Amino acid sequence: MSAKRDYYEVLGVSKSDSADTIKSQYRKLALKFHPDRNKSPEAAEHFKEISEAYAVLSDPEKRKVYDQYGHAGLEGRYSTEDIFQGARGNFDDIFSNFGFGGFDSIFESLFGRSGGFGGYSRRRGEDLLYEADLTLEDVFHGKRLDIELKKNVDCNTCKGTGCAPGTKKETCSACRGQGQIRITRNMGFSTFMTVQPCSKCRGQGQIITKPCSECRGTGKVKGTKHLSFEVPAGIDNGDYVISGEGESVQDGSSGDLIVRVRVKPHPFFKRDGADIFYDAKITIADACLGANIEVPTLEKPEKIKVEEGTQPNAIIKLKGKGLPHVGSRGRGDQYVRLVVEIPTKLDKHQKELLQKLRDSFK
């Protein structure tokens, strides 16, 4: 396991820099490496590294211990949860300005939804399911869906706070609004300090003393939310996730909206990934003598040439006439199978002509 890099080096700051300078530098790096913005494989790990460095250097007490003893001094006193939990307010301030959500929504994606910090599992709203039936033409062009989603929404009476009108949450007297309790233990010549979430306010730092009568302090009521989103061209059957658009809960994270896409069977096209297939019926005469025929595509009819002596079930490829590739350029192909129709009923004249044709092959 490789040794941890110096926290000042990680953030690109010096020991003499102020807290404001360190905060400003972290803000720049967080915006650059946040996994929602940077999809490179290394971004998430680098984001964790700079966030851990900032969690320590933004806390005067932890910074002092680190400056004196380095990483070894922190490892004997704090767990990873203690380090991040202690910087909750600093992270909330930065990430709320980014529009990424606060401490909980950011770090649950890095450390897992169910684990939480300090032994408390975070509440999470339920996932919601929406089923969308699309035509092949919808898949070709892409489609904007406008839906009315029945879910928990902010209570109008308390504006989502959970507090009765005219009141507000009060600072927790047990933790004094920190959301955590620090416990110091003297062990001979060493002093060990642990940080754990406050049990009175469950790590929130605030308590509702007068709950809203409409939502009973939950901040949420049953309602309808209008949601508009784009289904990308080329999409296939399956479940697609819109993060954070499921049920919401107070002081927790929202669930996800699962969009279940089902593409309806087409009257005459069949699909295999981005490629589509079409059966074109031709007569015996067309197969023998050749012909120019017209076949449908997802855009407009296309003329193709049937060569003389074409055999039954011959395939003609129309390059780039299939469906778009999801998330990349280009399109699939359309394959036209030439199905030679054999007549089941012939009149006398047709039989005579075919008889003469058969005799000519002898």
C-alpha positions as CSV (number, residue, x, y, z in Angstrom):
1,M,0.0,0.0,0.0
2,S,1.5,3.3,-1.0
3,A,2.1,6.0,1.6
4,K,-0.2,9.0,1.8
5,R,1.0,12.2,0.1
6,D,1.5,15.3,2.2
7,Y,-1.9,17.1,2.5
8,Y,-0.4,20.5,1.6
9,E,1.1,19.0,-1.5
10,V,-2.2,17.3,-2.5
11,L,-4.0,20.7,-2.4
12,G,-1.1,22.7,-3.8
13,V,-0.9,25.0,-0.8
14,S,1.8,25.8,1.8
15,K,1.8,25.6,5.6
16,S,1.7,29.3,5.8
17,D,-1.5,29.7,3.7
18,S,-4.6,30.9,5.5
19,A,-7.8,28.9,5.9
20,D,-9.5,31.0,3.2
21,T,-6.7,30.3,0.7
22,I,-7.0,26.6,1.4
23,K,-10.7,26.7,1.0
24,S,-10.4,28.6,-2.3
25,Q,-7.9,26.1,-3.6
26,Y,-10.0,23.1,-2.6
27,R,-13.0,24.6,-4.3
28,K,-11.1,24.9,-7.6
29,L,-9.9,21.3,-7.4
30,A,-13.2,19.9,-6.3
31,L,-14.9,21.5,-9.3
32,K,-12.3,20.0,-11.6
33,F,-12.3,16.5,-10.2
34,H,-15.9,16.0,-9.0
35,P,-17.1,12.6,-10.4
36,D,-20.3,14.2,-11.8
37,R,-18.2,16.5,-14.0
38,N,-15.0,14.5,-14.6
39,K,-15.7,11.0,-15.9
40,S,-12.0,9.8,-16.1
41,P,-11.3,6.6,-14.1
42,E,-8.9,8.5,-11.8
43,A,-11.2,11.4,-10.9
44,A,-13.1,9.7,-8.0
45,E,-9.9,8.6,-6.3
46,H,-8.3,12.0,-6.7
47,F,-11.5,13.7,-5.4
48,K,-11.3,11.5,-2.3
49,E,-7.7,12.4,-1.8
50,I,-8.2,16.2,-2.1
51,S,-11.3,16.0,0.1
52,E,-9.5,14.2,2.9
53,A,-6.7,16.7,2.7
54,Y,-9.2,19.6,3.0
55,A,-11.1,17.9,5.8
56,V,-8.0,17.9,7.9
57,L,-6.5,21.3,6.9
58,S,-9.9,23.1,7.3
59,D,-10.2,22.0,10.9
60,P,-7.8,24.1,13.1
61,E,-7.4,21.4,15.7
62,K,-6.7,18.6,13.2
63,R,-4.4,20.9,11.2
64,K,-2.4,21.6,14.3
65,V,-2.0,17.9,15.1
66,Y,-1.1,17.2,11.5
67,D,1.5,20.0,11.4
68,Q,3.2,18.6,14.5
69,Y,2.9,14.8,14.0
70,G,2.0,14.2,10.3
71,H,-0.3,11.4,9.3
72,A,0.8,9.2,12.2
73,G,-0.7,11.8,14.7
74,L,-4.1,11.7,13.0
75,E,-4.2,7.9,12.7
76,G,-3.9,7.5,16.4
77,R,-6.8,9.9,17.2
78,Y,-9.3,9.9,14.3
79,S,-11.1,7.5,12.1
80,T,-11.9,8.4,8.5
81,E,-15.5,9.1,9.5
82,D,-14.3,11.4,12.3
83,I,-12.2,13.4,9.9
84,F,-14.9,14.0,7.4
85,Q,-17.8,14.4,9.9
86,G,-15.9,17.2,11.6
87,A,-15.7,19.2,8.4
88,R,-19.4,18.7,7.5
89,G,-20.2,22.5,7.7
90,N,-17.2,23.4,5.5
91,F,-18.2,20.9,2.8
92,D,-21.9,21.9,2.9
93,D,-20.9,25.5,2.2
94,I,-18.8,24.7,-0.8
95,F,-20.9,22.0,-2.5
96,S,-24.2,23.8,-2.1
97,N,-22.7,26.6,-4.2
98,F,-21.8,24.1,-6.9
99,G,-25.3,22.8,-7.1
100,F,-24.1,19.2,-6.3
101,G,-25.9,19.0,-2.9
102,G,-24.3,19.0,0.5
103,F,-22.1,16.8,2.6
104,D,-24.3,13.8,2.7
105,S,-25.2,13.6,-1.0
106,I,-21.6,14.0,-2.0
107,F,-19.9,11.6,0.3
108,E,-22.6,8.9,0.2
109,S,-21.6,8.4,-3.4
110,L,-17.9,8.0,-2.4
111,F,-18.4,5.9,0.8
112,G,-21.7,4.1,0.0
113,R,-25.3,4.8,0.6
114,S,-25.9,2.6,3.6
115,G,-22.8,3.0,5.6
116,G,-23.2,6.6,6.7
117,F,-20.8,8.1,9.2
118,G,-20.3,7.2,12.9
119,G,-22.6,4.2,12.8
120,Y,-25.8,5.9,11.6
121,S,-27.3,4.8,8.4
122,R,-28.7,7.7,6.4
123,R,-32.3,7.7,5.4
124,R,-33.0,7.4,1.7
125,G,-36.2,7.8,-0.2
126,E,-37.7,4.9,-2.2
127,D,-37.0,4.5,-5.9
128,L,-39.9,5.2,-8.2
129,L,-40.7,3.4,-11.4
130,Y,-42.0,5.0,-14.7
131,E,-42.7,2.8,-17.7
132,A,-42.3,4.4,-21.1
133,D,-43.5,2.7,-24.3
134,L,-41.7,3.9,-27.4
135,T,-42.0,3.3,-31.1
136,L,-39.0,2.6,-33.3
137,E,-39.4,6.0,-34.8
138,D,-39.1,7.5,-31.3
139,V,-35.9,5.5,-30.9
140,F,-34.6,6.8,-34.2
141,H,-35.3,10.5,-33.5
142,G,-35.0,10.6,-29.7
143,K,-38.0,11.7,-27.6
144,R,-38.7,14.2,-24.9
145,L,-41.0,12.8,-22.2
146,D,-43.1,15.1,-20.0
147,I,-44.6,13.2,-17.1
148,E,-46.5,14.1,-13.9
149,L,-44.8,12.1,-11.1
150,K,-46.7,11.4,-7.9
151,K,-44.2,11.7,-5.1
152,N,-43.4,13.4,-1.9
153,V,-42.9,17.2,-2.4
154,D,-42.0,20.0,-0.1
155,C,-44.9,21.0,2.2
156,N,-46.3,24.4,1.2
157,T,-47.2,25.3,4.8
158,C,-43.6,25.0,6.2
159,K,-41.7,25.3,2.8
160,G,-40.1,21.9,3.5
161,T,-38.6,22.8,6.9
162,G,-40.9,20.7,9.0
163,C,-41.3,23.6,11.4
164,A,-44.6,25.2,12.3
165,P,-45.1,28.6,10.5
166,G,-43.3,31.4,12.4
167,T,-40.8,29.0,14.0
168,K,-37.6,27.5,13.0
169,K,-35.2,24.7,14.0
170,E,-33.3,25.3,17.2
171,T,-29.7,24.5,17.7
172,C,-29.2,21.2,19.5
173,S,-28.2,21.8,23.1
174,A,-26.3,18.6,23.4
175,C,-23.8,19.2,20.5
176,R,-24.3,23.0,20.2
177,G,-25.2,22.7,16.5
178,Q,-22.1,20.6,15.5
179,G,-24.0,17.4,14.9
180,Q,-21.3,15.5,16.7
181,I,-20.0,14.9,20.2
182,R,-16.2,14.8,20.9
183,I,-15.1,12.5,23.6
184,T,-11.5,12.8,24.9
185,R,-9.9,10.0,26.8
186,N,-6.6,10.3,28.7
187,M,-4.5,7.1,28.3
188,G,-1.4,7.6,30.4
189,F,0.8,10.0,28.5
190,S,-1.4,10.1,25.4
191,T,-4.8,11.7,24.8
192,F,-7.2,10.1,22.4
193,M,-10.2,11.9,21.0
194,T,-13.1,10.4,19.1
195,V,-15.9,12.1,17.3
196,Q,-19.4,10.6,17.0
197,P,-22.8,11.8,15.8
198,C,-25.0,13.4,18.4
199,S,-27.7,11.0,19.4
200,K,-30.1,13.8,20.4
201,C,-30.3,15.4,16.9
202,R,-29.1,12.4,15.0
203,G,-26.1,14.3,13.6
204,Q,-28.2,17.1,12.2
205,G,-27.1,19.8,14.7
206,Q,-30.7,21.2,14.8
207,I,-34.0,20.0,16.4
208,I,-37.6,20.8,15.4
209,T,-39.3,21.9,18.6
210,K,-42.7,22.8,17.0
211,P,-43.5,20.5,14.1
212,C,-45.7,21.7,11.2
213,S,-49.3,20.4,11.6
214,E,-49.7,19.9,7.9
215,C,-46.7,17.5,7.4
216,R,-46.2,16.6,11.0
217,G,-42.6,17.7,11.0
218,T,-41.5,15.7,8.0
219,G,-41.4,18.6,5.6
220,K,-42.9,16.5,2.9
221,V,-46.5,15.9,1.6
222,K,-47.9,13.8,-1.2
223,G,-48.0,15.7,-4.4
224,T,-47.2,15.8,-8.1
225,K,-44.0,16.9,-9.7
226,H,-43.8,17.8,-13.4
227,L,-40.7,16.2,-14.9
228,S,-39.3,16.6,-18.4
229,F,-36.4,14.6,-19.7
230,E,-34.9,13.6,-23.0
231,V,-34.8,9.9,-24.1
232,P,-31.7,9.7,-26.2
233,A,-31.8,8.4,-29.8
234,G,-30.8,4.8,-30.2
235,I,-32.0,3.7,-26.8
236,D,-33.0,0.0,-26.3
237,N,-35.2,-1.9,-23.9
238,G,-34.1,-1.7,-20.3
239,D,-34.1,0.3,-17.1
240,Y,-32.5,3.8,-17.1
241,V,-31.9,5.7,-13.9
242,I,-32.5,9.4,-13.3
243,S,-30.7,10.1,-10.0
244,G,-32.4,11.9,-7.2
245,E,-35.9,12.0,-8.7
246,G,-37.4,9.3,-6.6
247,E,-39.1,9.8,-3.2
248,S,-37.5,12.4,-1.0
249,V,-37.2,12.3,2.8
250,Q,-36.3,15.0,5.3
251,D,-32.6,15.1,6.3
252,G,-31.9,12.3,3.9
253,S,-31.2,11.6,0.3
254,S,-33.7,11.2,-2.4
255,G,-34.3,7.9,-4.2
256,D,-33.9,7.5,-8.0
257,L,-36.5,7.4,-10.8
258,I,-36.2,4.2,-12.8
259,V,-37.4,4.7,-16.3
260,R,-38.3,1.3,-17.8
261,V,-38.2,1.6,-21.6
262,R,-40.1,-0.8,-23.8
263,V,-39.8,-0.5,-27.6
264,K,-43.0,-1.6,-29.3
265,P,-42.7,-4.1,-32.2
266,H,-42.6,-2.4,-35.6
267,P,-45.1,-3.5,-38.3
268,F,-42.3,-4.4,-40.8
269,F,-38.8,-3.5,-39.3
270,K,-36.9,-5.8,-37.0
271,R,-34.1,-4.6,-34.8
272,D,-30.8,-6.0,-33.7
273,G,-28.9,-3.3,-31.7
274,A,-28.4,-0.4,-34.1
275,D,-29.1,-2.5,-37.2
276,I,-32.6,-3.0,-38.7
277,F,-33.9,-5.6,-41.1
278,Y,-36.6,-5.5,-43.7
279,D,-38.0,-8.1,-46.0
280,A,-38.7,-6.9,-49.6
281,K,-40.9,-9.1,-51.7
282,I,-40.0,-9.5,-55.4
283,T,-41.4,-11.6,-58.2
284,I,-39.7,-14.4,-60.0
285,A,-39.4,-12.2,-63.0
286,D,-37.6,-9.5,-61.0
287,A,-35.2,-12.1,-59.6
288,C,-34.4,-13.4,-63.0
289,L,-34.4,-10.2,-65.1
290,G,-33.4,-7.7,-62.4
291,A,-35.4,-4.6,-61.4
292,N,-35.3,-1.3,-59.5
293,I,-37.4,-1.3,-56.4
294,E,-38.2,1.1,-53.6
295,V,-38.0,0.1,-49.9
296,P,-38.9,2.1,-46.8
297,T,-36.3,3.3,-44.3
298,L,-36.7,5.1,-41.0
299,E,-36.2,8.4,-42.9
300,K,-37.6,8.2,-46.4
301,P,-38.0,5.5,-49.1
302,E,-34.8,4.3,-50.7
303,K,-34.3,3.0,-54.3
304,I,-32.2,-0.2,-54.7
305,K,-31.2,-2.3,-57.6
306,V,-32.1,-6.0,-57.9
307,E,-29.4,-7.6,-60.0
308,E,-30.2,-10.2,-62.8
309,G,-30.2,-13.7,-61.4
310,T,-30.7,-12.7,-57.8
311,Q,-31.1,-15.7,-55.6
312,P,-33.9,-16.0,-52.9
313,N,-33.1,-14.4,-49.6
314,A,-30.2,-12.4,-51.0
315,I,-29.2,-9.5,-48.7
316,I,-28.6,-5.9,-49.7
317,K,-27.0,-3.6,-47.1
318,L,-28.0,0.1,-46.9
319,K,-25.0,1.5,-45.0
320,G,-25.8,4.0,-42.3
321,K,-29.6,3.7,-42.6
322,G,-30.1,2.0,-39.2
323,L,-30.5,3.5,-35.7
324,P,-28.1,5.9,-34.0
325,H,-25.5,4.6,-31.7
326,V,-26.2,5.7,-28.1
327,G,-23.6,8.1,-26.8
328,S,-21.4,8.0,-30.0
329,R,-21.5,9.1,-33.5
330,G,-22.6,7.1,-36.5
331,R,-25.5,4.8,-37.2
332,G,-26.2,1.2,-37.8
333,D,-27.1,-0.3,-41.1
334,Q,-30.3,-1.5,-42.7
335,Y,-30.4,-5.0,-44.2
336,V,-32.9,-5.7,-47.0
337,R,-33.6,-9.4,-47.6
338,L,-35.0,-10.1,-51.0
339,V,-37.9,-12.6,-50.6
340,V,-38.9,-14.2,-54.0
341,E,-42.6,-14.7,-54.0
342,I,-43.8,-18.0,-55.7
343,P,-47.4,-17.6,-57.0
344,T,-49.8,-20.2,-55.8
345,K,-52.4,-19.7,-58.6
346,L,-51.6,-19.2,-62.3
347,D,-53.9,-18.7,-65.3
348,K,-53.7,-20.7,-68.5
349,H,-51.5,-18.2,-70.3
350,Q,-49.0,-17.9,-67.4
351,K,-48.7,-21.7,-67.2
352,E,-48.0,-21.9,-70.9
353,L,-45.3,-19.2,-70.6
354,L,-43.6,-21.0,-67.7
355,Q,-43.8,-24.3,-69.5
356,K,-42.0,-22.9,-72.5
357,L,-39.4,-21.4,-70.1
358,R,-38.9,-24.7,-68.4
359,D,-38.6,-26.5,-71.8
360,S,-35.9,-23.9,-72.9
361,F,-33.7,-25.1,-70.0
362,K,-33.5,-28.7,-71.3
